[in-house]
Every structure is written in C-alpha cells, then in structure tokens.
C-alpha cells in the first residue's frame, strides 16, 4: 500500500469515527458491563501486545519515567538506507511481559496518571465487516479472557466512557494520519524512497540481534533511536 493509500484509508476511518453513533456505543458499554477483577492479564504483553502511547501521553512519561519509553515494536516503514520508521512510542515491559507499572499485587503503580488506552480499556474499537460484509467500527478487547461482565453501569458513567473511547480512537487515527503525512514530506525533502527488499533485510537484521536505526514519529516530527532486539524482551514478536 502506498503512502497516499494509507492516508486515504485512515481519513476514511476518521470520517467513519466522526459518524459513529455515541448512543450505540453507550448501549454496548452498558450491555458489556465490564468490571475489573484485578487479575492483571490486561497489563501483560501476552494478552494485549504493547501499550501504544499517544502524543498526549508523552509529557508525563518523559518527565517521570523516561526509561519506560521504547519505539513501538511494529516498524511500519523503511528507507533505502535501511532506517526504519514507526508511528509512535510504546511502554517497555518486564521480561515476563508484565507492564513496568504493574506491582506484585496486580495494581497499577501510576493509576491516576495511567495512559489513554488504559483509561478506555476494554472498549477499544476496530473496523471489520459485519455478517453482510459491511465494514464498520466494532467494539473489541478480548472479552471473556479476563474481568467480569454484566455489572451495572449507569447512563452517566457509560456516556463518560463512550466520550473517552471516541476521543481516544480519533486521536489515534489522527496520529497515524500525521505519521504518514510526515513520512511523505520527509521522504520528499530528504530524497528517500521505500525499498521493500531493504526494509525486509533491516527487519531480519534486527530480529537476529543487530541494532537498527529507528525514526519515531512524535509531536509532529521524527526522533532517532538505535535499538536492539534485547530491548524488546517480553514482547511476543517485535
């Protein structure tokens, strides 16, 4: 998929989100009635992959726990020099995959400052076809794998959650749009091009243990890092 195709698809997602029925989401939230039982599974890489951070999450983590930042593990693009590009940061995890901020009692050590996706869990959305093949936003989260369900959630509580979910999803999509637009501009300015063979070679070198240069999109520009596979211990397959 070309850069422009990525941008077009994401803008379609943005438009679909803007038209998403808040009332429908409120109804879903009340029907699911998720209640945390403190099992801690949702805070592990084995259940939820990595915690992707929005730009709005970065000031707290940079000021208080900069060692927890790592380029998100799904490197999305590359140039002819073997430099990789990714749309944001993620949280490091322990070697067993547990979040750095999950204590021995399965409680979040920074709960009041937890990150955007943690606040809306488990009501994230994604786009998929329904039974008739119509692609629409649907609610997901690994339901049934952890937590309790069908707890009572008031209309007011559900409305607050729905607002947070739609705000998060819009911010996420817009960050992705910003990433691909920045890639387009940066590649033009620097006379760069994407070569799939070189991109694949860079990924293989990384997975074999060789450090690679990664440009992370954050705050509207790119930040350079040198990372090795060892920094991703605890993730299933970076």
N, C-alpha and C positions, 0 to 999 in steps of 0.2 A: 504494500500500500504506500502510495506517495505521501509526501508531507501534506500537500493540499487535500488529499483524500482523507487523511487523519483529521485535518481541521474541519472539513465539511461534515464528516460523521459526528465529530464532537459538538459542532454547532447545532446539528440536528438533535443530539441528546439534550443540549441546553434548552432548545425550544420545547422539547417534549417535557422536560422537567418543569419549565415555567407554566406549562399547561396541565401539569399533574393535579389531580383533584385532592386538595387538602382534606376534604371530608372523607374521601375514600381511605386515605392514609390513617386518619383518626380512627375510622371504623376498624381497620386492620390492627392497629395498635391495641385497641380495647379488646378485640377478639383474641389476639395472641396472649395478652396479659402477662408478659414476661416478668419474672421475679428472680433476682439473683439468689442462688443458694450457697454462694461462697466456695464453689468447687475449684475456681481458679483456672479452669480449662480455657476459657476465652482469652486468657492472658498468656497463652503459650503459642509458639510458632507452629507446633504440630496441628493445632486446631484452626488457627486463623492466619497462618503465614506471617507476614510482617505488618507492623503498625506504620502506615504511611502518614507522614506529617504534612499538614497544610502549612502554607506560609504563616498563617496566623498562630500556629503552634510554636514557631521557631524562637520568638523572643524569650519565652520562659526557659526553654531547654538550653538555649545558648548562654543565658545569664546564670543558670543554676546547675545544669548538668551537661556541659558541652561534650563530655566524654561519651555520652549516650547516643550522640548523633552518628549516623553512618549513611553513606549514599544508599538509596533504596536498591534492593538486590536485583530488580528486573531492569537491566540496562537496555533501554529501548532503541538506541540508535548508535551509529558509529561513523567515523570519517575515514578517508583513505590512508591516514597515518596510524590507524588502529586505536584512536582515542574513542572512548565510549561516552555516551550521554544518557542521563536519566532525569526524570521529571521532578524529583524531589528527594527528601531525606526520609529515613526510617529510624526506628529505635533499635539499638543493639539488644541482643538477648544473651542470657547465660548459655553455657554450652549444652544444658539440658533443654533449651528452648524457652525457658521461662522469662517473662519480661523482667528487665533490670529492677523495676519498681514494685514487683510482687514479693511481699515478705513471706516468711516461713508459715504464717497463718493464713496465706492466700488473701491478704488485704493489700490494697494499693497504698504505697507509701506517699504518693503525691495526689491523693484522690481529689482534693479541692482544686488542683491545678492539672488534672488529667486532660488528655488531648481530645481533639474534636471527635475523632471516630469512637473513642472510648465513651464519650458522653451520649452518643446516639445508639450504641450497641444495645440490642441486636436488630435494630430497624433499618439497616442499610438497604439501599435499593440497587437493582441492576436491570438491564434491559434484556428481555428474552421473549421468544414467540409464545403466544398462548396456544390453546388447542386448535385454533383456526389459522394459526400461522401469523397472526397479527403481533408485531413486535411492540412491546410496551414495557413500562417500568414496573417491576415486581419486587416485593419485599423478600429479603433473604437473611440468613445469618447462621445456618447450621442448626435450625430449630430441632429440638429433640435430643441434641447431643449434650446439653448442659442447661442448668437453670430449671425453673419451674414455670408452669404456664397456667393461663386462665385465672390469674389473680385479678382482683378488682382494680381497674384503673379509671379514675374519674374523667369526665369530658375535659375538664380544665387541664389535668395532667397530660392527657393524650394530645391535646392541642399544642401544649408546650413542646412535647416530644416531636410531634409532626413538624412544627416550625423549625426545630433544630435539625431534623433529618433533611428537610428540603434545603435549608441553608447550607448544610454540610455538602450535600450532593452537588449543589450549584457551585460552591467554592471549589470542589474537587474538579468538576468538569472544566471550569474556567481556568484552573491552574494547568490542566492538560492542554487546553487551547493555547494558553500563554507559552507553554513549553514548545509546542510545535511551531508557533509563530516565531518564537525566538530562534529556534533551530533554523528556520527558513532564512531569517535575516542574517544570523551569524554565519551560516554556510556561504551565503552570497558575499558577505563582506570579506570573509577570510579565504575565499576561493576554495572551499571544501566541497567534497561530494561523498555520498554514501556508496560504499562498495560492499555488497553483501558478503563476498568471499573474505574480505579483510575483517569485516565485523565478526563473522563466524570464527575466524582464526583468533581474533582477540579474546573472544569468549572462551575458546578452548584453552588458550594460554592461561587465562585467569583460573579456570577450573582445575588446571594442572598445578597451580600454585605460583604462577608468575605474577608479580604485581602489574597492575594496569593503571593507566591514567583515566580518570572518570571526571566528566564535567557535570556538575549537579545544578539543575535549574532551581533557583531560589530568589525570591524577591525581584523577579524580572530580569535576572542576569545569570551567568554561569559562574560557579565556583569550582576550582580544580582540586582534585584529591588524587593521591596514589593509594590504591587499596589492594589487598591480597585476600585470597580465599579464607585465610585464617581469621580474618575479622568477621566472617560470616558463620562462624561455628554456632550451631544451634538452629540455623535455618535449614529447611529440608533440602533445597537445591537452588542456591543463588546462581 
